[in-house]
Amino acid sequence: PPAGFELLYQPDVVRLYLSILTESQNFNTLEAAAGALQNLSAGNWTWSTYIRATVRKERGLPVLVELLQSDSDKVVRAVSIALRNLSMDRRNKDLIGSYAMGELVRNLPSRQQRSAKNLEEDTVVAVLNTIHEIITDSSENARSLIQTQGIQKLVAISKSSQSPRETKAASHVLQMIWSYKELRNALQKDGWNKSHFQVKM
């Protein structure tokens, strides 16, 4: 039987956190539960690999994706980082790319305004880093990003954000997209060119 820290990595614990994320209305509780999954799924050791698969098998990914719609800055941040860690699992990455990309992009500021929720810099950077992880080694997920009109927001952030951290994170995403040669024709048809993706930092 599991003992000590191994108790944290049992399917029952994952189910417990997911039930809290499903049922709680308290932003602090939601942030803490998402943060717990974020921590448990971080890194490359055996237990975190197991947790990433368990969250998928327990149907936790849709629960987290739905919470990207939260009005709480801290909940969106914790959930974004959890999704980034979970996407280190290849199957999770494919699913998150298919089903979460639209929500992630909606949380990014546009040229006219910060996102509708006016998210803090740390949260915008977390969302950008999650998008970067999802499109790394996946031209299919990068294609999803293009289809959600994400390029306009990324270019706007890289060109006009007052935050050097946001600019840098957006630029990394843009460079990753341009690295997929098979996507360049579609990008150029939409009016984009190399200069939009090779941003000087």
Secondary structure, DSSP 8 states (H G I E B T S, - for coil): ---GGGGGGSHHHHHHHHHHHHH---HHHHHHHHHHHHHHT-SSSHHHHHHHHHHHHTTHHHHHHHHTT-S-HHHHHHHHHHHHHHTTSHHHHHHHHHHTHHHHHHTS--SSSS-TT---HHHHHHHHHHHHHHHTT-HHHHHHHHHTTHHHHHHHHHHH-S-HHHHHHHHHHHHHHHT-GGGHHHHHHTT--HHHHS---
